Amino acid sequence: MSSPVSSVVPDDSARGASASSGSLPRRASVAQKLLLSLFSLLAFAALLEIGARVGSYLYYGRNPYYLFYGFRSWTNEQGEGHSDKRAGYFKFPAHEEMRYGTPEPFRTNNHGFRGPDFEARKPPDTYRIVCLGASSTFGYTNRDQGTYPFLLEKRFAEARAAGASGPRVEVINAGIPHLNSSNIRALLEQEIFGYEPDLITFYEGYNDATYPLAETRVQRWSRAADEYSAAYAALRKLVEKLGSRAMQGRWTRYQPGMDLAAVGRQLGLHHVMLRENLSAMLLAARERGVDFVLVKQPVTMWFEAQKRGLASGPRPGYEEEYRRVEERLRTEGAIPGYEATLYVHHALMELVEELAREHGFPLVDNVALLEGHVEDLVTTVHLSEAANERLASALHETIAPRIGAPGAPRNQ
């Protein structure tokens, strides 16, 4: 006969089964709540992103760039600009007429560069020069006939008309505003080598020096978000207007004040980036039998100082201005952010000179060419047409003896 107690109290196995079956709905409920929260968060982020894109599209005159933010590169409010985004670089679309910092409208050629159309395959009896760089090469503030690539080709044409021997020389202006050395390297490797150049010129440094590089993983994530999220970019711009650089994008500037340690960190990062990029370009050119000419680039922070009411006395040349900044950093331990650009830039120009020696390629010193002509640097970095004339002449003098010269690399 069974005990009355045993008939009322369930055994352990029954109790375990009951507890287990009772906890399943609770566990499922917690998982559902987590999934619902995650879905709500993602939906909110998506709506915020769509709102930022549509709002910017309407605010900037229905510019489609903002609808496709992150998949098209930068354009102005009229929709003109670098709307052809490639892997690692950006450029203008082909066959478009625009005014992009130029005194008169210009039309891009069949490859999206400034200048006349050209065939990807080099014509017979032609020596092809490609000028790599950014806005100074492109000819910001210059007419089509006033850029140094145009004037360089003109020098060769005049010499040939006067009886100089040798092939016809064609000069392609592959300068694209805002490119840094990483972008230029991508452009060279993915596109320019396909045009069969015999010689390449490199004229850049400012776009490397003027923007700080990410120092931490958080800053790298921030820049990635800024490149592809319109909502994040809008928030970053708002934070910057409030005076903070806590959120970063590619176009974030240096902090208003840079102490010796901060300048040193940035100088080191920029030095590594330019050495890596330019060395890779020089080695790739030599492997293909392509000649190379490097150019030292002058800049000035005088216009930035003038905006702040700090410019006084005669306008200094590049080296004098650098010495003043170097002295201020040494004695005061800090400099304004805009002067950090000059400090880093000067180190990068020394590196350009060093790499030219290491790889055995010639160097044209446009810093020296501009000494005594400070007025021909018409913005922080852009040259007047008179300065472009001098640079074109110096390039012509350097390149002409190398065309067909024994030992000079060239395409076969």
N, C-alpha and C positions, 0 to 999 in steps of 0.2 A: 504494500500500500504506500502510495507516495505521500511525502510530507506536504502539509498545507503550505508551507513556506515556498517549497520548490515549485509549486503550481502557480504561485503569484509572481515571484521574482524571476525575470528572464535570465538565462545563462549569459556568460561573457561573450560568446560568439554572436548571440542575438543582439546584445547591447552594442557591440562593435559595428555590426551591419547597419543597425539603426542610426548610429552616430555618423557612419560613413555616408549613408544615403542622404542624411540631413544636411551635410556640409557641401554637397555638390552644387546645389542651387546657389549657396552663398558665394562659393568660389567662382562660379560662372557669372554671378552678378558683378563681382569685383573686376573680372576680366572685361566684361561688357562696358563697365564704366570707364576703364582705362582706354579701351578702343574708342569709345564715344568721345572722350576728352581729346585724344590724339586726332581724331577725325575733325573735331571742332576747331582745334588749333591750326591744322593744315588748311581747312576751309577759310578760316579767318585770314591766314597768311596769303592764300591765293586771292581772296577778295581785296586785300590791302594792295597786293602787287598789281592786280588788274586796275584798281582805282588809281594807283600812282601812274600807270602807263596811259590810261585814258585821260586822266586829268592833265598830265604833261602834254599829251598830244593836242588837247584843246587849248591849253594855255599858250603853247608855242606855235600857234597859227596852224594847227592841224599838220604838224610835221610828223610823217610816218616813222621817223627814226625812234621816237619815244614809244611807239607801239611795239617795235621790234628791238627794244633796248637789250643789249648784250649779244645780239646777233647781227647787228649792223654797227659799224664804227661811227665816230663822231661826225655830226653835220651841224651847220648853223641853223638859225631859226627859219631860214628860207629853204632848208632841206639840202643845201649845198655842203659838200665836204667829203670826208673819208667814209663814204657809204659802202665801199667795197671791202669787206672784212675778210682777210685771208688767215691762214694758219701762222700766227706769230707776228703778223704785220697787217697794216691797213693801207688803203690807197684810194685815189679818186676813181669813180667809174669812167669808162671810156666815152669819148665823144660827147662831153658835156661842156657847155659854156658857163663860166662862173667868174666871180670876182672874189678872190680869197686873199685879202691883204695886198692886192695888186692895184696899181693906179688906173688900170683899164681892164676890161674883161679879157679872159683868156679861155682857150678851148683845149681840153685834154685830148691827147692823141689816141690812136687805136689800142694802146696798151694802158691808158689811164695815167700817163705822165704828162708833164708840161713839155711842149715842143711839137715838131712835125711828126706825122706818122712814120713808122719804120717797120720793116719786115723782121720777123723773129729770126729768120735765117739771114745771116750776113751776106750782102752782095759781094760778087767777085771784085778783086782789086780794091778792097776797102779795109782800112784799119779802124776798128770800132773801139771808141772810148766810152765808158759808162761812168758818170759822176754820181757817186752815192753820197747821201747826206739828208738833211732835213730842210727846214724852211729857208736857210741861207743859200742852199744849193738850188732849191726850187725857185727862189727869187722873190721872196716876200718883199714888198715895197718896190719891186723892179718891173719894168715893162718886159715883154717877151724878148725884145732885142737887147735887154740890159742885164740878163743873167750871165754868170760867168761861164756856164757850159755853152751857151749860144756864142759868146764872145771868143771862147777857146776854138770852137769850130771855125769861126770867122777868121781867126789868126792863121789857121792851117790853110784855109781856102785862099787867103790873100798870098800866102807864101807860095802855094802851088801855081797861082796865076802869075806870079812874078818869076816862075821858072824853077822852083824847087822840085826835086825829083821825089819819087816815092808814091805810094798809093793815096787814093782819096781818103781823107780822115773824116769820120762821122762821130759826132759827140751826142750821146743820149743823156738828157737830164732826168735822172732817176731820184731826184730829191723830193721827199714827201714831208710836209710840215708835221712836226711832233714826233717823228721817229726817233727812238734812241738806238744805242748800238745793238741791243737784242733784236729789235725790229729790223734793223738794217741787215744784220746777219741772216735772219730768216728770209728777207727779200732777196739777198744775194744767192743763198743756197737753193731756194725754191723757184726763183724766176730769172734772175739776171744772168746766171751762168748759161741758161738756155738760149740767150741771145748772142752767144759766141763772142764775148768781148775779148779784145786784145790787151786792153789796159783798163784798170779801174782806179778811180780817185776816191778817197775817203775824206770827208770834211764834216766832222761832228764832234760833240763833246758837251755842249750846253744842255741838251735834253737829257743826258745822263746825269749831269751835275746838279741840275736845278730842282729835281724831285728826290726826296729822301727814299731810301730803300727800306723794306720791312726788316726789322731787327728781331722780331719774335714770331712764334707760330700764330698767335692771336692776330697780329698785324697782317700776316699773310692771308689768314682766313678772311679778315676784314676786306682786303683788297679783292679777293675772289668774289665775295658777296657784292661788292660795289660794282664789279664789272658786269654782273648778270642780273642784279636785282634793282629795278627802278625805285622800289620802296626804300630799300637800304640807301641807295644813292641820294634820294631826296632827304632822308633823315640825316645822312652825313653832311650834306650841304647846309642844313639848318643848324646842326651842331657847330660847324665851322664858322657860320655867321655870328654865332654866340661867342666866338673867340677860342674854341677848343679844337685840338687836333686829335682827340681821343679816338675818333673813327677815321679810318684811312682809306683812300682810293689811290689809283695811279697818279692822279693829278693833285694830290695833297701836297702842300708846300711844307718847308721846314718850320719848326716852331719859331715863334717871334724872337726868342732868345736862345742861342746855342752855346753851351759852355764847351770847354776844351775837350772833355770826355765825349760829349755828344758829337762834336765835329770829327773827332778822331774815329769814332765808330762808323760814321757815315763815309768818311774818306776811305777807310779800309774796305767797306762793302762795295763802293763804287770802283775802287782800284781793281778788285777781283773781277767784277762784272766786265769792265772794259778790256782788261787783259785777256780774259777768257774769250770774249766775243771777237776782238780784233785779231788775236792770235789765230783763232779758228779761220777767220776770213783770209788772212795772209797765207796760211798753210794750204787752204783749199785752192787759192789762186795759183800758188806755185805748183801744186800737184797737177793743175790743168794747163800749165804753161802760160798763165795770164800774168801780165806785169801789173804793178801796183804803185801808186804814188799817194803818200799820206800828206795831209795838210794840217798845220796848227791853226787853231781857230781863236781869234780874239773875242772877248766879250767885255761889257762894262756894267757896273751896278750904279753908274752915275745917275741914270734916269730914275732908278728906284729911290736913291737918296734924294733926288730933286722932288719927287712926289711927297716925301716926308719933310721937306723943308730943311734937309741936312746937307745939301750940296753947296759948297762955297769955294771961291777961288777958281782958277782956270781948270778946265776939265782935264783930268789926268789920263795918261796912257795906261795900257793894260798892266805892265810890270810895276809902274809906280802905284797904281791902285791896289794891286796885290800886296805890295810891301806895307802899305798903310793898314790893310786888313790883318796881315800877319802880325804886325806890331801890336795892334789892338788886342788880338787874341792872346798874345804872349804876355802883355802887361796887365790887361784887365780880366783875362780868363774867360771871356765870353764875347760873342759878336752877334749882331742881328741875323735873323735867318736868311735874309737876302744876301748878306755878305758871305754866309757859308757857301752859297752857290759859287761865288768867285774863288773862294779858298779851295774847294773841291775841284773846280774846273782847272785851276792852275796845276794841280797835281796830275790831273788826267792829261793835260797837254804835255807835261814832262814824260808821262808814260807813252804817249803817241810817239814822241821823239825817240824814246828808248827802244820801242818795238821796231821802229824803222831801222835803227842800227842793228838790232838783233837779227832781223830777217833780211837785211841787205837791200831794202827798198829805199828810194829817194824820199826826201821830206821837203815840202815847200812851207816856209815859215810866214804865214799870213799875219802873225802877230808883229813881226818885224816890218812887213810891208805897210802896216797901218801906223807905225810910229811916225809922229809928225803929221798925221792925217786923222786925228781923233774924230773930227766932224764927219768922217765918212763911215763911222759906225752910227747909223741913223736911229737904231733902237738898241736894246740890250745886246742884240747879237746879229742884227741884219745889216748888210753892206749897202752902201750907195752904189750906183752904177759906175762911178769913177773908181771906187775900190774894186769892183768886179773887173774893170778893165785891167788894173794892175795885177790882180790875181790870175786872170786869164793869160796875161803876158808871161808871168812867172811859170805857170804850168806849161805853156808852149815851149819856153826855153828848156824846161826840164824834160819834157816828153819827146820833143823833136829828135834829139840825138839817139833816143832809145828805139825809134821805129826802125826795125831791121838791124839794130846794132848787135854785134856778136856778144853773146852772154846774156842779153836781155830776154826774159821769158816772153813768149808770144804764142798765140794759137797756131797750130799746124793745120 
